[in-house]
Amino acid sequence: MDINDLRSIVTTVSFLTFVGIVVWAWSKSNQPDFDEAAQLPFKED
């Protein structure tokens, strides 16, 4: 295993992590939480 193999593995893991975050952020089950968080600046104390 040389340095190029390690670089390929790190690139692949980073890409899969990015895709996982995108899927999590756009999932319908998280939408109510994100909608509530989006309204926080407008709520009065």
C-alpha positions as CSV (number, residue, x, y, z in Angstrom):
1,M,0.0,0.0,0.0
2,D,1.6,3.3,-1.1
3,I,0.6,6.9,-0.5
4,N,-1.7,7.0,-3.5
5,D,-3.8,4.1,-2.2
6,L,-4.2,6.0,1.1
7,R,-5.2,9.2,-0.8
8,S,-7.8,7.3,-2.7
9,I,-9.3,5.8,0.4
10,V,-9.4,9.1,2.2
11,T,-11.0,10.7,-0.9
12,T,-13.6,8.0,-1.1
13,V,-14.4,8.1,2.7
14,S,-14.7,11.9,2.5
15,F,-17.0,11.8,-0.5
16,L,-19.2,9.2,1.2
17,T,-19.4,11.3,4.4
18,F,-20.4,14.3,2.3
19,V,-23.2,12.3,0.5
20,G,-24.4,11.0,3.9
21,I,-24.6,14.5,5.3
22,V,-26.5,15.7,2.2
23,V,-29.0,12.8,2.4
24,W,-29.5,13.5,6.2
25,A,-30.1,17.2,5.6
26,W,-32.6,16.6,2.8
27,S,-34.5,13.8,4.4
28,K,-38.2,14.4,5.1
29,S,-38.0,13.2,8.7
30,N,-35.8,16.1,9.6
31,Q,-37.9,18.8,7.9
32,P,-40.1,19.7,11.0
33,D,-37.0,20.2,13.1
34,F,-35.3,22.4,10.5
35,D,-38.5,24.4,10.0
36,E,-38.7,25.1,13.7
37,A,-35.0,26.1,13.8
38,A,-35.5,28.4,10.9
39,Q,-38.2,30.3,12.9
40,L,-36.1,30.8,16.0
41,P,-34.8,34.3,15.0
42,F,-38.4,35.5,14.6
43,K,-39.8,34.2,17.9
44,E,-40.3,36.8,20.7
45,D,-39.2,36.0,24.2
